[in-house]
Amino acid sequence: MFEILLIAILAIIVGTNDAANVFGSAVGSKMLKFNFAIIFFFIFIIIGALINAKYPSGVYQNLLNNYPLFSEVYLVLVPVILVTLISLKLKIPSSISQSIIFSLFGFALAKGFSFDNNLFFKLIYFWLATPIIAFILSIFFCYLIQFIISFFKFNVFQIDYQIRLSLIFFGCIAAFALGSNLTASIVGIYSPYLNLDINLFNNQVLINENKLYFFGSFLIGLGALIFSQRIVQSVGSQISAIKPVSALAILLTQIIILLSFSSDYLIQKINIILPFEIFAMPLSASHITFAGIIGVASFNKFREVQPTHTMKIIVSWFLIPCSVFILSYFISLTF
């Protein structure tokens, strides 16, 4: 029961923040009411989880030859929750997937379990590469959107309507992509325990794939519903006040990258083209979003960038996983 509670806390924390990334612009621009935005977020994040979350989840089990017992999972999750709460307090975005994997690494080292270093370094490679790709893609989409507006010669009112309508449509697709990725990031650690009976409120419950991913995505949506209204409205107003085009470019960037690393169908198609292989893995949606923001800022000649805050976030990309690893190592040694 304690392990389920930890996952619930983590999912609610993530849902609180990521609804702002998906529908902040549409709500802030008054094109969509918050209640409707959350309904869309709920529906599409659950659909995305049920269809695709099983693919990125496989990474967790493949990292360890000796996977922790069900009763030991709390040793991996507690450091992640503690560091995530601290980062939220400092208003620094963190990656749940990276934190869990570095926590698994600390656990494995403390317990003397073998760790797949080759897979671990591949994950780090793609974690470093995807923000760079997000930076480039966001600039490309800014140019593409501007070209489309110029080509069709939309007037001001048509531009406003088309962009904001697009924010709703692509917000739903982004929620689907987040459902695939975020749910895998949070509950994927439980994927090796499928078909395991657990005691929940004195009732025996069988964990299966659909229950696991529905449970995780539902709690993410619940976190968005209960806690995210103020964040969505404030973030959305800030983004819309800057440029709706930028917000749309960031959404499109999120969709392309997250689906490329969570959809088995897309991965197979992409691997035919690329000279190297990509694979399903949980990515950092917050890092991709941040890199996309920097990309559109460069498109606008960096007028909206705050250098100090930007550097603080970039440093946290390295500091947070290291902190989780150290905390996990010592907690696992102690218990």
Secondary structure as GFF3:
##gff-version 3
##sequence-region A 1 335
A	DSSP	alpha_helix	2	28	.	.	.	ID=ss1
A	DSSP	alpha_helix	34	52	.	.	.	ID=ss2
A	DSSP	alpha_helix	54	63	.	.	.	ID=ss3
A	DSSP	three_ten_helix	70	72	.	.	.	ID=ss4
A	DSSP	alpha_helix	73	89	.	.	.	ID=ss5
A	DSSP	alpha_helix	96	111	.	.	.	ID=ss6
A	DSSP	alpha_helix	117	152	.	.	.	ID=ss7
A	DSSP	alpha_helix	156	187	.	.	.	ID=ss8
A	DSSP	three_ten_helix	188	193	.	.	.	ID=ss9
A	DSSP	beta_strand	197	200	.	.	.	ID=ss10
A	DSSP	beta_strand	203	206	.	.	.	ID=ss11
A	DSSP	alpha_helix	209	227	.	.	.	ID=ss12
A	DSSP	alpha_helix	229	242	.	.	.	ID=ss13
A	DSSP	alpha_helix	244	260	.	.	.	ID=ss14
A	DSSP	alpha_helix	264	273	.	.	.	ID=ss15
A	DSSP	alpha_helix	285	299	.	.	.	ID=ss16
A	DSSP	alpha_helix	307	334	.	.	.	ID=ss17
###
